[in-house]
Amino acid sequence: MLKKLQSKWKVKGWRFALILITFTLGGSLCGWLGRKILLLTGLEKNISWFILYIILITLLWPLCVLLISIFTGQYLFFKTYIKKIFSRFSSKKKQKQQAEPA
């Protein structure tokens, strides 16, 4: 699986390791920030808390990964990666709008 990712992203060695470290640290930071933000709201941990947590970390993840990527030197990779993810969402949205009759 790791070899497949290396060939897909066209990276090797230390750069690949730095990308994986960035994903790990960015995800951890995102989860930690999400919990801290929700603790400030004073909500109890019930179903609404978990739904808000999922929405919050979905919104925070790109920001956290970009922030960490600055320190690991992988900012350009993640900038391109996140643009690609967002373009997939926006292209699906445009395809749906074009497919629906007015």
C-alpha positions as CSV (number, residue, x, y, z in Angstrom):
1,M,0.0,0.0,0.0
2,L,2.8,2.4,0.8
3,K,4.5,1.7,-2.5
4,K,1.3,2.4,-4.3
5,L,1.0,5.8,-2.5
6,Q,4.6,6.6,-3.3
7,S,4.0,6.0,-7.0
8,K,0.7,7.8,-7.0
9,W,2.2,10.9,-5.3
10,K,5.5,10.5,-7.2
11,V,7.6,10.9,-4.1
12,K,10.4,8.8,-2.5
13,G,12.4,8.4,0.7
14,W,12.4,11.3,3.2
15,R,9.8,13.3,1.4
16,F,7.3,10.4,1.6
17,A,8.1,10.1,5.3
18,L,7.5,13.8,5.8
19,I,4.2,13.7,4.0
20,L,3.0,10.8,6.3
21,I,4.2,12.7,9.4
22,T,2.3,15.8,8.2
23,F,-0.9,13.7,7.8
24,T,-0.4,12.2,11.2
25,L,0.4,15.5,13.0
26,G,-2.3,17.4,11.1
27,G,-4.9,14.9,12.0
28,S,-3.9,14.8,15.6
29,L,-3.9,18.6,15.9
30,C,-7.3,18.7,14.2
31,G,-8.8,16.2,16.7
32,W,-7.3,18.0,19.6
33,L,-8.5,21.4,18.5
34,G,-12.0,20.0,17.7
35,R,-12.3,18.6,21.3
36,K,-11.0,21.8,22.9
37,I,-13.4,24.0,20.8
38,L,-16.4,21.8,21.7
39,L,-15.4,21.8,25.4
40,L,-15.7,25.6,25.3
41,T,-19.4,25.2,24.2
42,G,-20.3,23.3,27.4
43,L,-22.2,20.7,25.5
44,E,-22.6,17.2,27.0
45,K,-21.2,14.3,25.1
46,N,-24.3,13.0,23.4
47,I,-25.2,12.5,19.7
48,S,-25.3,16.2,18.9
49,W,-21.8,16.6,20.4
50,F,-20.4,13.9,18.1
51,I,-22.2,15.3,15.0
52,L,-20.8,18.7,15.7
53,Y,-17.3,17.2,16.3
54,I,-17.4,15.4,13.0
55,I,-18.5,18.6,11.2
56,L,-15.8,20.7,13.0
57,I,-12.9,18.3,12.3
58,T,-14.0,18.1,8.6
59,L,-13.7,21.9,8.4
60,L,-10.5,22.1,10.5
61,W,-8.5,19.3,8.8
62,P,-7.4,21.2,5.7
63,L,-6.2,24.1,7.9
64,C,-4.4,21.9,10.3
65,V,-2.6,19.9,7.6
66,L,-1.6,23.1,5.8
67,L,-0.2,24.6,9.0
68,I,1.8,21.5,9.8
69,S,3.0,21.2,6.2
70,I,4.8,24.6,6.5
71,F,7.0,23.2,9.3
72,T,7.7,19.9,7.5
73,G,8.5,21.7,4.2
74,Q,5.6,20.0,2.4
75,Y,3.4,23.0,1.9
76,L,3.3,22.8,-1.9
77,F,2.3,19.1,-1.9
78,F,-0.5,19.7,0.5
79,K,-1.7,22.9,-1.2
80,T,-2.1,20.9,-4.4
81,Y,-3.6,17.9,-2.6
82,I,-6.3,19.9,-0.9
83,K,-7.1,21.8,-4.1
84,K,-7.5,18.4,-5.8
85,I,-9.9,17.2,-3.1
86,F,-12.0,20.4,-3.2
87,S,-12.1,20.3,-7.0
88,R,-13.6,16.8,-6.9
89,F,-16.4,18.0,-4.6
90,S,-17.1,21.1,-6.7
91,S,-17.0,19.1,-10.0
92,K,-19.5,16.6,-8.6
93,K,-21.8,19.5,-7.5
94,K,-21.5,21.0,-11.0
95,Q,-22.3,17.7,-12.7
96,K,-25.4,17.3,-10.5
97,Q,-26.6,20.8,-11.3
98,Q,-26.1,20.2,-15.0
99,A,-27.9,16.9,-14.9
100,E,-31.0,18.3,-13.1
101,P,-33.6,19.8,-15.5
102,A,-34.4,23.5,-14.8
